[in-house]
Amino acid sequence: MPAPHKYPADARERTVRMVNDKLNENPGMPAATACRLIGEYVGIDKNTVQNWVKQNHVDTGETPGVTTDEKQRVLELDKENHELRRANEILRKASAPFVQAELDRR
């Protein structure tokens, strides 16, 4: 199970919007500087803000990468795959005596 989010989604969205606004106001400003300034303003670590901004750019298609929806889908498929493998193993072990009995009968 994934770790719970430390910050609410609306705080993340508002912070990312503030960073993007800062970058639009100052086109020459490095993204790291904007993340640091906004992070200090809202009281969130600059690395956390940078991660949010990077993921937002991927989600909006500005930069290539794996979107949040794709990550979630992969996690769900991994979980389903794990459950199916576990069920297969249980069925294999449960059917072993019947297979052996059939072989012994012949």
Stockholm file with secondary structure:
# STOCKHOLM 1.0

chainA/1-106         MPAPHKYPADARERTVRMVNDKLNENPGMPAATACRLIGEYVGIDKNTVQNWVKQNHVDTGETPGVTTDEKQRVLELDKENHELRRANEILRKASAPFVQAELDRR
#=GR chainA/1-106 SS CCCCCSSCHHHHHHHHHHHHHHHHHCTTSCHHHHHHHHHHHHTCCHHHHHHHHHHHHHHTTSSCSCCHHHHHHHHHHHHHHHHHHHHHHHHHHHHHHHHHHHHHHC
#=GC SS_cons         CCCCCSSCHHHHHHHHHHHHHHHHHCTTSCHHHHHHHHHHHHTCCHHHHHHHHHHHHHHTTSSCSCCHHHHHHHHHHHHHHHHHHHHHHHHHHHHHHHHHHHHHHC
//
